[in-house]
């Protein structure tokens, strides 16, 4: 597999530190609100990376943090008149609901800042002891110039950064380029922890360095996140982690591209800010997932109602192909004919093409194209019927490839909710009793729900529109 490494700006052969376990750290959400469609892209993309590595036989230790201490959380808590912890815990729970709708697997661990405060304080102290950090009236800053190689990820040099740097009001750092590792408490009602430097809380960047090294070790295989995190967040992570450990932090850095809304940058002020929770009111979570995987992860992608409808229709094609094969597998009989044996070999070629696409820097767009090629071919094979074994083998390959993409999960396997199940059974009874008027009424009711019934010699086939 080749991965585009932001650090080297080129595709590199992926060689994990340990063949038995790949170590991946992905920056998680700041939990003060529902996550938006831009946040969803890295969550889905790197969940797919994990799935693919597991598909290829790797064990993956996948860590994604929750930032549950932050100015945005504190401000939200003040607005709502509740403790900051109540805000963060609420939106952690809401994250898992929306992530489940998008079929995002839970990480191996989801560490929180608040649960790692002792480790954060020790890490900051280590940087101070090594001469990379200093105290200023209870605040602790990282001395950026003390770390040789600062800017190597974002490809910026100190001189260029210096011209745009400034000291914010209330900051007491020695150099505009320095960044906060620990912030002294500003008021008695602000959430804070006891430290050697007084009551305070961590800066933003330090948490990921601490949690990554704690759960994955000093050097990891892949660190991933959105393109917007490249600088300053990931650049600062490299500086403080490598300063503390004296070792490379991550061997591969992966960043996904931005999402625009109707070709404009997403912004609350423009009124084009969409949370996943909002979008789920109109589209199934797998439609959103399909949309997010339909372009190469490093390219920008545009969100619009037209593209979401295209994604919905494309996913329906996949779902109907799966339902057709499931119907045939349940109702046909027999083993492979000689002709079907040759066709089964063709199915294996699509598996190889899929792997080639995914091995090329996780090219999910091309992988999806391969799935549709497979569907087109299989549809031509089974249009006049097939053996039970051929249907089963075709269904297995389709499930295998879409499963890597996190699509067509079991809940969408043609299973219907209880009401629709009851209506289908009632229609069958009506037909048996020659009550064709009632049977036609039920067909129309189901059609209004997007369910088409197709009567075949093997029984009723259910197709979603």
Long-range contacts (C-beta under 8 A, 24 or more apart in sequence): 1-56, 1-358, 1-359, 2-359, 2-360, 2-361, 3-222, 3-252, 3-254, 3-361, 3-362, 4-254, 4-298, 4-361, 5-251, 5-252, 5-253, 5-254, 6-153, 6-230, 6-253, 6-254, 6-255, 7-152, 7-153, 7-250, 7-252, 7-253, 9-155, 11-361, 12-252, 14-252, 15-251, 16-58, 16-221, 17-219, 17-220, 17-221, 17-251, 19-58, 20-59, 21-58, 21-59, 21-60, 21-61, 22-53, 22-58, 22-59, 22-60, 22-61, 22-221, 22-222, 23-61, 23-63, 23-216, 23-217, 23-220, 23-221, 23-222, 24-49, 24-50, 24-60, 24-61, 24-62, 24-63, 24-220, 24-221, 24-222, 24-223, 24-224, 25-63, 25-64, 25-208, 25-211, 25-212, 25-215, 25-216, 25-220, 25-222, 25-223, 25-224, 25-250, 26-62, 26-63, 26-64, 26-107, 26-223, 26-224, 26-225, 27-64, 27-65, 27-208, 27-224, 27-225, 27-226, 27-229, 27-233, 28-64, 28-65, 28-66, 28-67, 28-107, 28-110, 29-66, 29-67, 29-91, 29-95, 30-67, 30-70, 30-72, 30-73, 31-66, 31-67, 31-68, 31-73, 31-87, 31-88, 31-91, 31-92, 31-95, 32-70, 32-72, 32-73, 32-75, 32-76, 32-87, 32-88, 32-91, 33-76, 33-91, 33-275, 34-91, 34-94, 34-95, 34-98, 34-275, 34-276, 34-277, 34-278, 35-95, 35-98, 35-275, 35-276, 36-266, 36-273, 36-274, 36-275, 36-276, 37-259, 37-261, 37-266, 37-274, 37-275, 37-276, 37-279, 37-288, 37-303, 38-226, 38-258, 38-259, 38-266, 39-226, 39-276, 40-98, 40-102, 40-276, 40-288, 40-292, 41-226, 41-256, 41-257, 41-259, 41-292, 41-297, 41-301, 42-224, 42-225, 42-226, 42-256, 43-99, 43-102, 43-104, 44-102, 44-104, 44-288, 44-289, 44-292, 44-293, 44-406, 45-224, 45-256, 45-292, 45-293, 45-297, 45-362, 45-364, 46-224, 46-254, 46-256, 47-103, 47-104, 47-105, 47-406, 48-293, 48-362, 48-364, 48-404, 48-405, 48-406, 49-222, 49-224, 49-254, 49-362, 50-105, 51-105, 51-403, 51-404, 51-405, 51-406, 52-358, 52-362, 52-404, 55-403, 55-404, 56-355, 60-108, 61-108, 61-215, 61-216, 62-105, 62-107, 62-108, 63-107, 63-108, 63-109, 63-110, 63-111, 63-211, 63-212, 63-215, 63-216, 64-107, 64-110, 65-110, 65-111, 65-112, 65-113, 65-207, 65-208, 65-211, 66-92, 66-95, 66-110, 66-111, 66-112, 66-113, 67-113, 67-204, 67-207, 68-92, 68-112, 68-113, 68-114, 69-113, 69-114, 69-191, 69-201, 69-202, 69-207, 70-204, 74-190, 74-191, 83-191, 84-191, 85-114, 85-191, 88-112, 88-114, 94-277, 98-276, 98-277, 98-280, 98-285, 100-285, 101-276, 101-280, 101-284, 101-285, 101-288, 102-276, 102-285, 102-286, 102-288, 102-289, 102-406, 103-285, 103-286, 103-289, 103-406, 103-407, 103-409, 104-406, 108-215, 109-215, 111-211, 111-214, 111-215, 113-202, 113-207, 116-207, 116-210, 116-211, 116-214, 117-193, 117-202, 119-210, 119-214, 120-202, 120-206, 120-207, 120-210, 121-182, 121-193, 121-195, 121-196, 123-206, 123-209, 123-210, 123-213, 123-240, 123-244, 124-181, 124-182, 124-195, 124-202, 124-206, 125-196, 126-244, 127-181, 127-240, 127-243, 127-244, 130-243, 130-244, 132-240, 132-243, 132-244, 133-181, 134-174, 135-197, 136-172, 136-173, 136-174, 137-172, 137-184, 138-184, 138-185, 138-197, 138-198, 138-200, 139-171, 139-172, 139-173, 139-180, 139-182, 139-183, 139-184, 139-197, 139-200, 140-180, 140-181, 140-182, 140-197, 141-173, 141-174, 141-178, 141-179, 141-180, 141-181, 142-178, 142-179, 142-180, 142-181, 142-236, 142-239, 142-240, 142-243, 143-174, 143-175, 143-178, 144-175, 144-177, 144-178, 144-179, 144-239, 145-175, 145-177, 146-243, 147-239, 147-240, 147-242, 147-243, 149-239, 149-242, 150-235, 150-239, 151-235, 152-238, 153-230, 153-231, 153-234, 153-235, 153-238, 153-253, 154-230, 154-231, 154-234, 154-235, 156-231, 156-235, 179-203, 179-205, 179-232, 179-236, 180-204, 181-205, 181-206, 181-240, 182-206, 204-233, 205-232, 205-233, 205-236, 205-237, 205-240, 206-240, 208-233, 208-237, 209-237, 209-240, 209-241, 209-244, 209-249, 212-237, 212-241, 212-249, 213-241, 213-244, 213-245, 218-245, 218-247, 218-249, 219-245, 219-247, 219-248, 219-249, 219-250, 219-251, 220-249, 220-250, 220-251, 221-250, 221-251, 221-252, 222-250, 222-251, 222-252, 222-253, 222-254, 223-249, 223-250, 223-252, 223-253, 223-254, 224-253, 224-254, 224-255, 224-256, 225-254, 225-255, 225-256, 226-255, 226-256, 226-258, 227-255, 227-256, 227-257, 227-258, 228-258, 229-255, 230-255, 254-297, 255-298, 256-297, 256-298, 257-297, 257-298, 257-299, 257-300, 257-301, 258-300, 258-301, 259-300, 259-301, 259-302, 259-303, 260-300, 260-301, 260-302, 260-303, 261-302, 261-303, 261-304, 262-302, 262-303, 262-304, 263-302, 263-304, 266-303, 274-303, 279-308, 282-308, 283-308, 283-311, 283-312, 284-312, 284-315, 286-315, 286-406, 286-407, 286-408, 286-409, 286-412, 287-311, 287-312, 287-315, 289-405, 289-406, 289-407, 290-314, 290-315, 290-368, 290-407, 293-364, 293-365, 293-368, 293-405, 293-406, 293-407, 294-364, 294-365, 294-368, 295-365, 296-361, 296-363, 296-364, 296-365, 297-362, 297-364, 298-361, 314-368, 314-372, 315-407, 316-464, 316-465, 317-372, 317-375, 318-371, 318-372, 318-375, 318-398, 318-402, 318-407, 318-408, 319-408, 319-412, 319-414, 319-464, 320-463, 320-464, 321-375, 321-378, 321-379, 321-398, 322-395, 322-398, 322-399, 322-402, 322-408, 322-413, 322-414, 323-413, 323-414, 323-461, 323-462, 323-463, 323-464, 324-379, 324-382, 324-461, 324-463, 325-378, 325-382, 325-391, 325-394, 325-395, 325-398, 326-395, 326-413, 326-414, 327-414, 327-456, 327-458, 327-459, 327-461, 327-462, 328-382, 328-385, 328-386, 328-388, 328-391, 328-458, 329-388, 329-391, 329-392, 329-395, 330-458, 331-456, 331-458, 331-459, 332-385, 332-386, 332-387, 332-388, 332-391, 332-458, 333-387, 333-388, 334-387, 334-388, 334-389, 335-387, 335-388, 335-389, 336-387, 336-389, 336-390, 336-393, 337-387, 337-390, 340-381, 340-386, 340-387, 340-389, 340-390, 343-381, 343-390, 344-390, 344-393, 346-377, 347-374, 347-377, 347-378, 347-393, 347-394, 347-397, 348-397, 350-374, 350-377, 350-397, 350-401, 351-397, 351-400, 351-401, 354-401, 354-404, 358-404, 364-405, 367-401, 367-404, 367-405, 368-405, 370-401, 371-398, 371-401, 371-402, 371-405, 374-398, 374-401, 414-462, 416-451, 416-462, 420-446, 420-449, 420-451, 424-453, 424-460, 424-462, 427-453, 427-460, 428-460
